[in-house]
Amino acid sequence: MPTPQPGILQPLPPLSRYLVFALEPDTDVAAGLKALVELVDGDATVAGIGEATLSAIGRSVPGLRPFPPLAGPGVSIPSTPAALWLWLRGDDRGELLLRGRHLEQALAPAFRLVETWDGFKHGSGRDLTGYEDGTENPEGDEAVAAAIAADGTSLVAVQRWEHNFSRFEAMQPEERDHCIGRRRSDNEELDDAPESAHVKRTAQESFDPEAFVVRRSMPWADASAAGLMFVAFGHSLDAFEAQMRRMVGLDDGIVDALFRFTRPLSGAYFWCPPVKGGKLQLPR
């Protein structure tokens, strides 16, 4: 019986490498997917397949749809679809680099690598601002119910957020806490946080129906910028979209205070097929 890709529900690794691919026209997509099946086990490497790839082989997946561009007062959420997303998990940066190169070569010419980002665990699992990330993540059976569909598949929303550290550092400590809705010192939720606080904007139990997702986000950095690679798995995409709509103020006109110091640069949805015997189970 197919089961979820195990890396989805495992704890965060010390290091990650994210590979984003586009489809090359007039190539054998089926051959590229065959190579993917041979190399990706869903554990050390988690695979997400984009709508364009499924369409190229004449298939569709229930619930998978284009990532919606959203806009609210002074803020916007971009849509940057891709054909394939790979999340390489490990603890050795050199091994991740070499594994990524091997995958890039094996998936060509059908899939062309367009972006590579390195992620890492910061402290006990904190964002680079120092705040704990994913505090309200469901666990155990609740995580399975939130992230995994009955057939072992999952859908994932991936966004790369870039932080404006100068703007964040210019805030007073209390002002930062009110942006998040928690104290950075002890991660306690603030009763007097404003309605714009991120915690209040995205409280998963406050939606109808409840909007639970399983977050597997990690900080990223390159030579010139840094931020958070936001990764959220769900049995559907509805919960993620409900949270994003509220964050940009489409529900009540209140924009999430997070946008005061960070913005998303990308946004895409992918289908994460189940595995059987350590191999991805793709549509025939």
For each residue, the residues with C-beta under 8 A, 3 or more apart:
1: 152 276
2: 151 152 274 275 276 281
3: 6 152 274 275 276
4: 8 9 42 144 147 148 152 153 154 272 274 275
5: 8 42 43 46 47 154 272 273 274 275 280
6: 3 9 10 42 43 275
7: 10 42 43 44 45 46 87 89
8: 4 5 42 46 147 148 154 214 216 233 272
9: 4 6 143 144 147 148 214
10: 6 7 13 43 89
11:
12: 16 121 125 216 218
13: 10 16 89 90 91 121
14: 90 91 120 121
15: 89 90 91 92 93 96 118 119 120 121
16: 12 13 87 88 89 90 96 118 119 120 218 229
17: 87 88 90 96 97 99 100 116 117 118 119
18: 85 86 87 88 115 116 117 118 119 158 220 229
19: 84 85 86 88 100 103 104 113 115 116
20: 82 84 85 113 114 115 116 117 268
21: 82 83 84 85 86 107 111 112 113 114
22: 82 83 111 112 114
23: 27 29 52 53 56 83 110 111 112
24: 27 108 109 110 111 112
25:
26:
27: 23 24 31 32 109 110
28: 31 32 110
29: 23 32 33 53 56 57 110
30: 33 34 57
31: 27 28 34 35 110
32: 27 28 29 35 36 107 108 109 110 111
33: 29 30 36 37 49 53 57 110 282
34: 30 31 37 38
35: 31 32 38 39 106 107
36: 32 33 39 40 47 84 107 280 282
37: 33 34 40 279 280 282
38: 34 35 106 279
39: 35 36 45 102 103 106
40: 36 37 45 46 47 86 103 280
41: 44 45 275 278 279
42: 4 5 6 7 8 45 46 47 272 274 275 278 280
43: 5 6 7 10 46 89 278
44: 7 41 88 89 90 99
45: 7 39 40 41 42 86 87 88 89 99 103
46: 5 7 8 40 42 43 86 87 89 272
47: 5 36 40 42 84 85 86 87 272 273 280
48: 84 85 86 87 156 158 270 271 272
49: 33 53 54 83 84 85 270 271 272 273 282
50: 53 54 81 82 83 84 85 268 269 270 271
51: 54 55 60 64 65 66 81 269 271
52: 23 55 56 81 82 83
53: 23 29 33 49 50 56 57 83 84
54: 49 50 51 57 59 60 61 64 271 283
55: 51 52 58 59 60
56: 23 29 52 53
57: 29 30 33 53 54 283
58: 55
59: 54 55 283
60: 51 54 55 64
61: 54 64 153 271 283
62:
63: 149 155 236 237
64: 51 54 60 61 155 237 269 270 271
65: 51 237 269
66: 51 79 81 269
67: 79 80 81 157 267 268 269
68: 77 79 241
69: 76 77 78 79 267
70: 76 77 244 245 248 250
71: 75 76 77 248
72: 75 76 247 248 249 250 253 255
73: 249 253 255
74: 255 259
75: 71 72 248 249 255 259 263
76: 69 70 71 72 248
77: 68 69 70 71 159 244 248 264 267
78: 69 264 265 266 267
79: 66 67 68 69 267 268
80: 67 265 266 267 268
81: 50 51 52 66 67 268 269
82: 20 21 22 50 52 85 114 115 268 270
83: 21 22 23 49 50 52 53 111
84: 19 20 21 36 47 48 49 50 53 107 111 270
85: 18 19 20 21 47 48 49 50 82 156 158 268 270
86: 18 19 21 40 45 46 47 48 100 103
87: 7 16 17 18 45 46 47 48 216 231
88: 16 17 18 19 44 45 96 99 100 103
89: 7 10 13 15 16 43 44 45 46
90: 13 14 15 16 17 44 95 96 99
91: 13 14 15
92: 15 95 96
93: 15 96 97 118
94: 97 98
95: 90 92 98 99
96: 15 16 17 88 90 92 93 99 100 118
97: 17 93 94 100 101
98: 94 95 101 102
99: 17 44 45 88 90 95 96 102 103
100: 17 19 86 88 96 97 103 104 116
101: 97 98 104 105
102: 39 98 99 105 106
103: 19 39 40 45 86 88 99 100 106 107
104: 19 100 101 107 108 113
105: 101 102 108
106: 35 38 39 102 103
107: 21 32 35 36 84 103 104 110 111 113
108: 24 32 104 105 111 112
109: 24 27 32 112
110: 23 24 27 28 29 31 32 33 107
111: 21 22 23 24 32 83 84 107 108
112: 21 22 23 24 108 109
113: 19 20 21 104 107 116
114: 20 21 22 82
115: 18 19 20 82
116: 17 18 19 20 100 113
117: 17 18 20 160 220 222 229
118: 15 16 17 18 93 96 220 221 222
119: 15 16 17 18 218 219 220 229
120: 14 15 16 218 219 220 221
121: 12 13 14 15 125 218 219
122: 125 126 127 128 218 219
123: 126
124: 132
125: 12 121 122 132 133 134
126: 122 123 129 130 131 132 133
127: 122 130 131 132 133 217 219 228
128: 122 163 165 219 221 226 227 228
129: 126 163 168 176 180 184 261
130: 126 127 184
131: 126 127 180 182 184 187
132: 124 125 126 127 135 182 187
133: 125 126 127 215 217 228
134: 125 137 215 216 217
135: 132 182 187
136: 203 204
137: 134 143 214 215
138: 142 143 145 146 212 214
139: 142 143
140: 143 144
141: 144 145
142: 138 139 145 146 212
143: 9 137 138 139 140 146 147 214
144: 4 9 140 141 147 148
145: 138 141 142 148 212 235
146: 138 142 143 212 213 214 233 234 235 239
147: 4 8 9 143 144 154 213 214 233 234 235
148: 4 8 9 144 145 152 153 154 233 235
149: 63 152 153 154 155 235 236
150:
151: 2 274
152: 1 2 3 4 148 149 274 275 281
153: 4 61 148 149 271 272 273 274
154: 4 5 8 147 148 149 233 234 235 271 272
155: 63 64 149 233 234 235 236 237 269 270 271 272
156: 48 85 231 232 233 234 269 270 272
157: 67 213 230 231 232 234 237 240 267 268 269
158: 18 48 85 229 230 231 266 267 268 269 270
159: 77 229 230 264 265 266 267 268
160: 117 220 227 228 229 230 264 265 266
161: 227 228 229 230 262 263 264 265
162: 225 226 227 262 263 265
163: 128 129 168 226 227 228 261 262
164: 167 168 261 262 263
165: 128 168 169 226 261
166: 169 170
167: 164 170 171 260 261
168: 129 163 164 165 171 176 261 262
169: 165 166
170: 166 167
171: 167 168 175 176 179 260 261
172: 175 176
173: 176 177 184
174: 177 178
175: 171 172 178 179
176: 129 168 171 172 173 179 180 184
177: 173 174 180 181 182 183 184 190 193
178: 174 175 181 190 193 194 197 257
179: 171 175 176 196 197 198 257 258 260 261
180: 129 131 176 177 184 197 198 199 257 258
181: 177 178 189 190 193 197 198 199 200
182: 131 132 135 177 187 188 189 190 193 199
183: 177 186 187 188 190
184: 129 130 131 173 176 177 180 187
185:
186: 183
187: 131 132 135 182 183 184
188: 182 183
189: 181 182 193 199
190: 177 178 181 182 183 193 197 199
191:
192:
193: 177 178 181 182 189 190 197 199 200
194: 178 197 200 257
195: 200 201 254
196: 179 200 201 254 255 256 257
197: 178 179 180 181 190 193 194 200 201 257
198: 179 180 181 201 202 247 256 257 258
199: 180 181 182 189 190 193 202 203
200: 181 193 194 195 196 197 203 206
201: 195 196 197 198 243 246 247 254 256 257 258
202: 198 199 243 246 247 256
203: 136 199 200 206 207
204: 136 207 210 211 212 213 239 243
205: 210 212
206: 200 203
207: 203 204 210 211 239 242 243 246
208:
209:
210: 204 205 207 239
211: 204 207 238 239 240 242 243
212: 138 142 145 146 204 205 234 239
213: 146 147 157 204 232 233 234 239 240 243
214: 8 9 137 138 143 146 147 232 233 234
215: 133 134 137 230 231 232 233
216: 8 12 87 134 231 232 233
217: 127 133 134 228 229 230 231 232
218: 12 16 119 120 121 122 228 229 231
219: 119 120 121 122 127 128 226 227 228 229
220: 18 117 118 119 120 160 226 227 228 229
221: 118 120 128 225 226 227
222: 117 118 225 226
223:
224:
225: 162 221 222
226: 128 162 163 165 219 220 221 222
227: 128 160 161 162 163 219 220 221 262
228: 127 128 133 160 161 163 217 218 219 220 262
229: 16 18 117 119 158 159 160 161 217 218 219 220
230: 157 158 159 160 161 215 217 264
231: 87 156 157 158 215 216 217 218
232: 156 157 213 214 215 216 217 240
233: 8 146 147 148 154 155 156 213 214 215 216 272
234: 146 147 154 155 156 157 212 213 214 237 238 239 240
235: 145 146 147 148 149 154 155
236: 63 149 155 239
237: 63 64 65 155 157 234 240 241 269
238: 211 234 241 242
239: 146 204 207 210 211 212 213 234 236 242 243
240: 157 211 213 232 234 237 243 244
241: 68 237 238 244 245
242: 207 211 238 239 245 246
243: 201 202 204 207 211 213 239 240 246 247
244: 70 77 240 241 247 248
245: 70 241 242 248 250 251
246: 201 202 207 242 243 249 250 251 252 256
247: 72 198 201 202 243 244 255 256 258 259
248: 70 71 72 75 76 77 244 245 255 256
249: 72 73 75 246 252 253 254 255 256
250: 70 72 245 246
251: 245 246 254
252: 246 249
253: 72 73 249
254: 195 196 201 249 251
255: 72 73 74 75 196 247 248 249 259
256: 196 198 201 202 246 247 248 249 259
257: 178 179 180 194 196 197 198 201 260
258: 179 180 198 201 247 261 262
259: 74 75 247 255 256 262 263
260: 167 171 179 257
261: 129 163 164 165 167 168 171 179 258
262: 161 162 163 164 168 227 228 258 259
263: 75 161 162 164 259
264: 77 78 159 160 161 230 267
265: 78 80 159 160 161 162
266: 78 80 158 159 160
267: 67 69 77 78 79 80 157 158 159 264
268: 20 50 67 79 80 81 82 85 157 158 159
269: 50 51 64 65 66 67 81 155 156 157 158 237
270: 48 49 50 64 82 84 85 155 156 158
271: 48 49 50 51 54 61 64 153 154 155
272: 4 5 8 42 46 47 48 49 153 154 155 156 233
273: 5 47 49 153 280 281 282
274: 2 3 4 5 42 151 152 153 280 281
275: 2 3 4 5 6 41 42 152 278 279 280 281
276: 1 2 3 279 281
277:
278: 41 42 43 275
279: 37 38 41 275 276
280: 5 36 37 40 42 47 273 274 275
281: 2 152 273 274 275 276
282: 33 36 37 49 273
283: 54 57 59 61
284:
